[in-house]
Amino acid sequence: MGWHRTQKMVTHFGSPEGIFQANIKDWNDVEGLGAKVCKELNRWKERFPAAEKRAQQIEALGIECLFFGTPEYPLALSFCADAPLVLFYKGALSFQDRSIISIVGTRQNTPHARAFCEALIHGLAPYNPIICSGLARGIDIIAHRTALKAGLETIACLAHSFDRIYPPEHTKDALSIEKQGILLTDFLPGAVFNRANFPRRNRLIAGMAHATIVIESGVKGGSMNTADLAHRYGRELFAVPGRPSDLKSGGCHQLLLQQKAQVLTNPMEVVTALGWNQQIKPKVIQKPLFIELTAEEQQLFTQFSKEGKIHLDHLALSVGWKVSATASLLMQMEMKGMVRALPGKYFEWI
């Protein structure tokens, strides 16, 4: 029947049960269904034993289901024309009255992109969003790991069934996500795993999110596919700009040039765009105290305590780090509200 006809049927009859309580005449009255589909659907009792066996298999594997049209189903996804009738998941998570932010990007990220992703999630943490991504290498897994570290729930959308975890080196991460979020897919057990699965997976990432953020991406690839889907679904879309010469930011620049995405430079731009500053009271988070600093942040704090306003190059020299590593950490600290950037590459402690 396909996603479109299935959605139409469930909506028309009110529930899956309502479909099977109706008859072929009732089905033929549904616009766009077609006589051929109705004829095949009329043989549903012949296929019921196979479906029941499949349901028992799913239950035996410890897989839970979310059904289209129920309150538990992700509300934003239900508005997409290609939303699946059933979502399969492992873990525990409620979608009701929750904001979902999808974060995607290249599998071969730069240190700058990693730092931005980490700082962004920590900056959004007071508003308690669910962080969604695709468990892939690069930005995806950085987003999942950072969300877990920040105490946020996270959704990993899979491009395969629960017969495997891809890539296999993220199996340990998948187990952690099950404990603090869910693994989610619309692929039945035993489904063939191939490249065509990834665009199908990407529609879940884009469709269930209230906003999608592309941190670093070339002009082609999965991140751009997800971004295009988010734009088509009419969702908030953000892109993080890079240097004009950076090929890994080419996709982000293209999204901005085509006015599909909003430019993103700090977490508050997401907060403002989604109206969280008016609708959601952020968790009270104390300004980082001395004991709460990481070892690296403590080193920088010591220098700020001695000198106040410090030039980036001088600060890097004082702690014995590369300028790029120092700038990366300062950016994270700035997004946490710990330091302030000043003109001329100077910084000061807030």
C-alpha positions as CSV (number, residue, x, y, z in Angstrom):
1,M,0.0,0.0,0.0
2,G,2.9,2.4,0.7
3,W,3.1,5.1,3.3
4,H,0.7,7.6,1.7
5,R,-2.2,5.1,1.3
6,T,-1.6,3.6,4.7
7,Q,-1.7,7.0,6.4
8,K,-4.9,7.9,4.4
9,M,-6.6,4.6,5.5
10,V,-5.7,5.0,9.2
11,T,-6.9,8.6,9.2
12,H,-10.1,7.8,7.3
13,F,-11.1,4.8,9.5
14,G,-9.7,6.2,12.8
15,S,-7.4,3.3,13.6
16,P,-5.9,0.1,12.1
17,E,-8.7,-1.9,13.7
18,G,-11.2,0.3,12.0
19,I,-9.7,-0.6,8.6
20,F,-10.2,-4.3,9.1
21,Q,-13.7,-3.9,10.6
22,A,-14.7,-2.2,7.3
23,N,-15.4,-4.0,4.0
24,I,-14.2,-3.7,0.4
25,K,-17.1,-1.3,-0.4
26,D,-15.9,1.0,2.4
27,W,-12.3,0.8,1.2
28,N,-13.3,1.7,-2.3
29,D,-14.9,4.9,-1.0
30,V,-11.4,6.2,0.1
31,E,-10.2,8.5,-2.6
32,G,-6.9,7.5,-4.2
33,L,-6.8,3.9,-2.8
34,G,-7.7,2.1,-6.0
35,A,-9.6,-1.0,-6.8
36,K,-6.5,-3.2,-7.1
37,V,-5.3,-2.3,-3.6
38,C,-8.8,-2.9,-2.2
39,K,-9.0,-6.3,-3.8
40,E,-5.7,-7.3,-2.3
41,L,-6.6,-5.8,1.1
42,N,-9.7,-8.0,1.0
43,R,-7.5,-11.0,1.3
44,W,-6.0,-9.8,4.6
45,K,-7.2,-12.9,6.6
46,E,-4.9,-15.1,4.4
47,R,-1.9,-13.0,5.4
48,F,-2.8,-12.6,9.1
49,P,-0.9,-15.8,10.3
50,A,2.3,-14.5,8.7
51,A,1.8,-11.1,10.2
52,E,1.1,-12.6,13.6
53,K,4.3,-14.7,13.4
54,R,6.3,-11.6,12.5
55,A,4.8,-9.8,15.6
56,Q,5.8,-12.6,17.8
57,Q,9.3,-12.5,16.4
58,I,9.5,-8.8,17.1
59,E,8.3,-9.3,20.7
60,A,10.8,-12.2,21.3
61,L,13.7,-9.9,20.3
62,G,12.7,-7.3,22.9
63,I,11.7,-4.7,20.3
64,E,8.9,-2.2,21.2
65,C,6.6,-0.6,18.7
66,L,5.2,2.9,18.1
67,F,2.1,3.1,15.9
68,F,1.1,5.9,13.7
69,G,-1.9,7.8,15.0
70,T,-1.3,7.0,18.7
71,P,-0.4,9.6,21.3
72,E,3.0,7.9,21.8
73,Y,4.1,8.4,18.2
74,P,6.4,11.4,17.6
75,L,3.9,14.2,16.8
76,A,6.1,16.1,14.4
77,L,6.8,13.0,12.3
78,S,3.1,12.2,12.0
79,F,2.7,15.3,9.9
80,C,5.1,14.0,7.3
81,A,3.5,12.4,4.2
82,D,6.0,9.5,4.3
83,A,5.9,8.8,8.0
84,P,6.0,5.0,8.7
85,L,3.0,3.2,10.0
86,V,5.2,1.5,12.7
87,L,8.4,2.5,14.4
88,F,10.5,-0.1,16.1
89,Y,12.7,0.9,19.1
90,K,14.8,-0.3,22.0
91,G,15.2,1.8,25.2
92,A,12.8,4.1,27.0
93,L,11.7,7.6,26.0
94,S,8.5,9.7,25.9
95,F,8.0,12.0,22.9
96,Q,5.0,13.8,24.4
97,D,5.5,17.5,25.0
98,R,9.2,17.3,24.2
99,S,11.4,19.3,21.8
100,I,13.6,17.3,19.5
101,I,16.8,18.7,17.9
102,S,18.5,16.7,15.1
103,I,22.2,17.3,14.6
104,V,23.9,16.0,11.5
105,G,27.2,16.5,9.7
106,T,30.2,15.0,7.9
107,R,31.7,11.7,8.9
108,Q,35.1,13.3,8.7
109,N,34.7,16.4,10.9
110,T,37.3,19.0,11.8
111,P,38.3,19.7,15.4
112,H,36.5,23.0,15.0
113,A,33.2,21.2,14.2
114,R,33.6,18.8,17.1
115,A,34.2,21.7,19.5
116,F,31.1,23.6,18.1
117,C,28.9,20.5,18.4
118,E,29.9,19.9,22.0
119,A,29.5,23.5,23.0
120,L,26.2,23.7,21.2
121,I,24.7,20.8,23.0
122,H,26.0,22.0,26.4
123,G,24.5,25.4,25.6
124,L,21.1,23.8,24.8
125,A,21.1,21.5,27.8
126,P,19.3,23.9,30.2
127,Y,16.2,23.6,27.9
128,N,16.3,19.8,28.1
129,P,15.8,18.9,24.4
130,I,16.1,15.4,23.0
131,I,19.1,15.2,20.7
132,C,18.6,13.1,17.6
133,S,21.1,11.8,15.1
134,G,22.0,8.8,13.0
135,L,24.8,7.0,15.0
136,A,27.2,7.5,12.1
137,R,30.8,8.3,12.3
138,G,31.8,12.0,12.8
139,I,29.3,14.6,13.9
140,D,26.5,12.0,14.5
141,I,28.4,10.1,17.2
142,I,29.8,13.3,18.7
143,A,26.3,14.6,19.1
144,H,25.1,11.3,20.8
145,R,28.1,11.1,23.1
146,T,27.9,14.8,24.1
147,A,24.2,14.5,24.8
148,L,24.8,11.5,27.1
149,K,27.6,13.3,28.9
150,A,25.3,16.4,29.3
151,G,22.6,14.2,30.9
152,L,20.2,14.6,27.9
153,E,18.2,11.9,26.3
154,T,19.2,11.0,22.7
155,I,17.6,9.2,19.7
156,A,19.8,7.1,17.3
157,C,17.9,6.5,14.1
158,L,19.2,3.4,12.4
159,A,19.5,2.6,8.7
160,H,18.9,-1.1,9.4
161,S,17.0,-3.5,11.6
162,F,18.1,-4.5,15.1
163,D,20.0,-7.5,13.6
164,R,23.1,-5.3,13.6
165,I,24.7,-2.1,14.7
166,Y,26.4,0.0,12.0
167,P,29.1,1.0,12.2
168,P,30.1,-1.9,14.5
169,E,32.5,0.2,16.5
170,H,29.5,2.2,17.9
171,T,27.9,-0.9,19.5
172,K,29.0,0.2,23.0
173,D,27.5,3.7,22.3
174,A,24.3,2.1,21.2
175,L,24.0,0.2,24.5
176,S,24.5,3.5,26.3
177,I,21.8,5.2,24.2
178,E,19.4,2.4,25.1
179,K,19.8,3.4,28.8
180,Q,19.4,7.1,28.2
181,G,17.2,7.3,25.1
182,I,16.2,5.0,22.3
183,L,17.5,3.2,19.2
184,L,14.9,3.7,16.5
185,T,14.2,2.3,13.1
186,D,11.3,1.4,10.7
187,F,13.1,-1.6,9.3
188,L,11.7,-5.1,10.1
189,P,14.1,-7.8,11.5
190,G,15.9,-9.4,8.7
191,A,15.7,-6.4,6.3
192,V,18.4,-6.2,3.7
193,F,21.1,-3.7,4.6
194,N,22.2,-1.5,1.7
195,R,23.0,2.1,0.7
196,A,19.4,2.9,-0.2
197,N,18.5,2.5,3.5
198,F,20.2,5.7,4.5
199,P,17.9,8.2,2.8
200,R,15.0,6.3,4.3
201,R,16.7,6.7,7.7
202,N,17.3,10.4,7.2
203,R,13.6,11.1,6.8
204,L,13.1,10.0,10.4
205,I,15.9,12.3,11.6
206,A,14.5,15.3,9.7
207,G,10.8,14.4,10.3
208,M,10.6,14.0,14.0
209,A,12.7,17.0,14.8
210,H,11.5,20.5,15.5
211,A,14.8,21.8,14.2
212,T,17.7,20.2,12.2
213,I,21.2,21.6,12.6
214,V,23.9,20.9,10.0
215,I,27.3,21.5,11.6
216,E,29.7,20.6,8.8
217,S,28.9,19.0,5.4
218,G,30.1,18.9,1.8
219,V,27.7,19.8,-1.0
220,K,26.7,16.2,-1.3
221,G,26.0,13.4,1.1
222,G,23.6,12.2,3.8
223,S,23.7,15.5,5.8
224,M,22.5,17.4,2.8
225,N,19.8,14.8,2.1
226,T,18.6,15.2,5.7
227,A,18.7,19.0,5.4
228,D,16.7,19.0,2.2
229,L,14.1,16.8,3.9
230,A,13.8,19.1,6.9
231,H,13.4,22.0,4.5
232,R,10.7,20.1,2.5
233,Y,8.9,19.3,5.8
234,G,8.9,23.0,6.7
235,R,11.0,22.6,9.8
236,E,13.5,25.0,11.2
237,L,16.9,24.4,9.6
238,F,20.2,25.8,10.7
239,A,23.7,25.6,9.1
240,V,27.0,26.4,10.8
241,P,29.2,28.5,8.5
242,G,32.9,27.8,8.0
243,R,35.7,29.4,6.0
244,P,34.9,30.1,2.4
245,S,37.7,27.8,1.3
246,D,36.7,24.9,3.5
247,L,35.2,22.2,1.3
248,K,33.7,20.5,4.4
249,S,31.6,23.6,4.9
250,G,30.5,23.8,1.3
251,G,27.1,22.2,2.0
252,C,26.4,24.6,4.9
253,H,27.3,27.6,2.7
254,Q,25.0,26.2,-0.1
255,L,22.1,25.9,2.3
256,L,22.7,29.5,3.5
257,L,23.1,30.8,-0.1
258,Q,19.8,29.2,-1.1
259,Q,18.1,30.6,2.0
260,K,17.0,27.2,3.1
261,A,18.8,27.4,6.4
262,Q,19.4,30.1,9.1
263,V,23.0,30.8,10.0
264,L,23.9,29.4,13.4
265,T,26.8,30.7,15.5
266,N,25.6,30.1,19.1
267,P,22.9,28.1,21.0
268,M,20.7,31.1,21.8
269,E,19.9,31.5,18.1
270,V,18.2,28.1,18.3
271,V,16.5,29.0,21.6
272,T,15.1,32.2,20.1
273,A,14.0,30.7,16.8
274,L,12.0,28.0,18.6
275,G,10.6,30.4,21.2
276,W,12.1,28.4,24.1
277,N,13.1,31.6,25.9
278,Q,9.4,32.3,26.3
279,Q,7.8,28.9,26.5
280,I,10.4,26.8,28.5
281,K,11.9,27.9,31.8
282,P,15.5,26.7,31.6
283,K,16.9,24.6,34.3
284,V,18.8,26.7,36.8
285,I,22.5,26.0,36.2
286,Q,24.9,27.7,38.4
287,K,27.7,29.6,36.7
288,P,30.6,27.1,36.6
289,L,32.4,27.2,40.0
290,F,36.1,26.5,40.5
291,I,35.5,22.9,41.5
292,E,33.3,22.3,38.4
293,L,35.9,23.2,35.9
294,T,37.7,20.6,33.8
295,A,41.5,20.3,34.2
296,E,42.0,22.3,30.9
297,E,39.4,24.9,31.9
298,Q,41.1,25.3,35.3
299,Q,44.4,26.1,33.6
300,L,42.8,28.9,31.6
301,F,41.0,30.2,34.6
302,T,44.3,30.4,36.5
303,Q,45.7,32.6,33.7
304,F,42.6,34.8,33.6
305,S,42.8,35.2,37.4
306,K,46.4,36.5,37.1
307,E,46.0,38.8,34.1
308,G,42.3,39.5,33.4
309,K,42.0,40.3,29.7
310,I,44.3,38.1,27.7
311,H,45.2,37.8,24.0
312,L,44.7,34.4,22.5
313,D,48.3,33.9,21.4
314,H,49.6,35.0,24.8
315,L,47.1,32.6,26.6
316,A,48.2,29.7,24.4
317,L,51.8,30.4,25.1
318,S,51.2,30.7,28.8
319,V,49.6,27.2,29.0
320,G,51.8,25.6,26.4
321,W,49.1,24.7,24.0
322,K,48.6,25.2,20.2
323,V,46.7,28.3,19.4
324,S,44.1,26.2,17.5
325,A,43.5,24.0,20.6
326,T,43.2,27.0,22.9
327,A,40.8,28.7,20.5
328,S,38.7,25.6,20.4
329,L,38.4,25.3,24.2
330,L,37.7,29.1,24.5
331,M,34.8,28.7,22.0
332,Q,33.3,26.0,24.2
333,M,33.8,28.0,27.3
334,E,32.2,31.1,25.6
335,M,29.1,29.0,24.7
336,K,28.9,27.9,28.4
337,G,28.9,31.5,29.5
338,M,32.4,31.3,31.1
339,V,34.4,33.7,29.0
340,R,33.7,36.6,26.6
341,A,35.4,37.3,23.3
342,L,36.7,40.8,22.8
343,P,37.9,42.7,19.7
344,G,41.5,41.9,18.6
345,K,41.5,38.2,19.7
346,Y,41.3,39.1,23.4
347,F,39.3,37.2,25.9
348,E,38.1,37.9,29.5
349,W,36.5,35.8,32.2
350,I,32.9,36.6,32.9
